[in-house]
Amino acid sequence: MQIDIRTPLGLLFVCLGVILIFAGLTNESGAHQRLAGLDLNLCWGGVMLVFGALALALRSRSKA
């Protein structure tokens, strides 16, 4: 039985993306990581979430 590398990596990036998005939405201290007015936790959380979802989608597509 071989496991496709996209499965654990996709799950890892989805989990990390959700954690970063949650941290970006709930952090109310003045220590926000901001660049040009954007919350970096939200931005990178979204990027990681999309990348993980794409990896999982490609994994399921290759099984068909």
BALOBA-1460 file (C-alpha; in Angstrom, 3 decimals):
// residues 64
<rec num="1" residu="m" x="0.000" y="0.000" z="0.000"/>
<rec num="2" residu="q" x="1.455" y="3.307" z="-1.061"/>
<rec num="3" residu="i" x="0.332" y="6.603" z="0.372"/>
<rec num="4" residu="d" x="0.268" y="9.642" z="-1.853"/>
<rec num="5" residu="i" x="2.398" y="12.451" z="-0.390"/>
<rec num="6" residu="r" x="-0.380" y="14.926" z="-1.211"/>
<rec num="7" residu="t" x="-2.632" y="13.430" z="1.467"/>
<rec num="8" residu="p" x="-0.586" y="14.202" z="4.614"/>
<rec num="9" residu="l" x="0.772" y="17.456" z="3.190"/>
<rec num="10" residu="g" x="-2.694" y="18.603" z="2.174"/>
<rec num="11" residu="l" x="-4.075" y="17.817" z="5.619"/>
<rec num="12" residu="l" x="-1.127" y="19.556" z="7.282"/>
<rec num="13" residu="f" x="-1.564" y="22.745" z="5.264"/>
<rec num="14" residu="v" x="-5.338" y="22.775" z="5.758"/>
<rec num="15" residu="c" x="-4.930" y="22.430" z="9.535"/>
<rec num="16" residu="l" x="-2.229" y="25.110" z="9.718"/>
<rec num="17" residu="g" x="-4.285" y="27.426" z="7.520"/>
<rec num="18" residu="v" x="-7.339" y="27.064" z="9.749"/>
<rec num="19" residu="i" x="-5.221" y="27.711" z="12.856"/>
<rec num="20" residu="l" x="-3.685" y="30.857" z="11.336"/>
<rec num="21" residu="i" x="-7.048" y="32.178" z="10.173"/>
<rec num="22" residu="f" x="-8.514" y="31.557" z="13.631"/>
<rec num="23" residu="a" x="-5.526" y="33.309" z="15.239"/>
<rec num="24" residu="g" x="-5.887" y="36.256" z="12.881"/>
<rec num="25" residu="l" x="-9.594" y="36.627" z="13.606"/>
<rec num="26" residu="t" x="-9.391" y="36.278" z="17.391"/>
<rec num="27" residu="n" x="-6.206" y="38.222" z="18.174"/>
<rec num="28" residu="e" x="-7.290" y="41.538" z="19.649"/>
<rec num="29" residu="s" x="-4.021" y="42.673" z="21.190"/>
<rec num="30" residu="g" x="-1.974" y="45.454" z="19.686"/>
<rec num="31" residu="a" x="0.678" y="42.960" z="18.623"/>
<rec num="32" residu="h" x="-0.875" y="42.123" z="15.254"/>
<rec num="33" residu="q" x="1.576" y="41.262" z="12.549"/>
<rec num="34" residu="r" x="0.639" y="43.764" z="9.873"/>
<rec num="35" residu="l" x="2.113" y="44.756" z="6.570"/>
<rec num="36" residu="a" x="0.509" y="47.615" z="4.630"/>
<rec num="37" residu="g" x="-2.630" y="47.320" z="6.760"/>
<rec num="38" residu="l" x="-3.135" y="43.599" z="6.103"/>
<rec num="39" residu="d" x="-3.197" y="40.999" z="8.862"/>
<rec num="40" residu="l" x="-0.462" y="38.524" z="7.931"/>
<rec num="41" residu="n" x="-2.041" y="35.665" z="9.885"/>
<rec num="42" residu="l" x="-5.208" y="35.968" z="7.802"/>
<rec num="43" residu="c" x="-3.331" y="36.288" z="4.519"/>
<rec num="44" residu="w" x="-0.978" y="33.361" z="5.046"/>
<rec num="45" residu="g" x="-3.708" y="31.285" z="6.642"/>
<rec num="46" residu="g" x="-5.769" y="31.716" z="3.491"/>
<rec num="47" residu="v" x="-2.806" y="30.835" z="1.280"/>
<rec num="48" residu="m" x="-2.094" y="27.672" z="3.293"/>
<rec num="49" residu="l" x="-5.755" y="26.678" z="3.317"/>
<rec num="50" residu="v" x="-6.053" y="27.050" z="-0.463"/>
<rec num="51" residu="f" x="-2.784" y="25.174" z="-1.057"/>
<rec num="52" residu="g" x="-3.860" y="22.310" z="1.198"/>
<rec num="53" residu="a" x="-7.285" y="22.105" z="-0.409"/>
<rec num="54" residu="l" x="-5.663" y="22.076" z="-3.851"/>
<rec num="55" residu="a" x="-3.325" y="19.246" z="-2.830"/>
<rec num="56" residu="l" x="-6.270" y="17.229" z="-1.498"/>
<rec num="57" residu="a" x="-8.308" y="17.923" z="-4.630"/>
<rec num="58" residu="l" x="-5.463" y="16.777" z="-6.879"/>
<rec num="59" residu="r" x="-5.036" y="13.653" z="-4.765"/>
<rec num="60" residu="s" x="-8.676" y="12.674" z="-5.094"/>
<rec num="61" residu="r" x="-8.634" y="13.481" z="-8.810"/>
<rec num="62" residu="s" x="-5.666" y="11.204" z="-9.432"/>
<rec num="63" residu="k" x="-7.459" y="8.227" z="-7.837"/>
<rec num="64" residu="a" x="-10.295" y="8.362" z="-10.365"/>
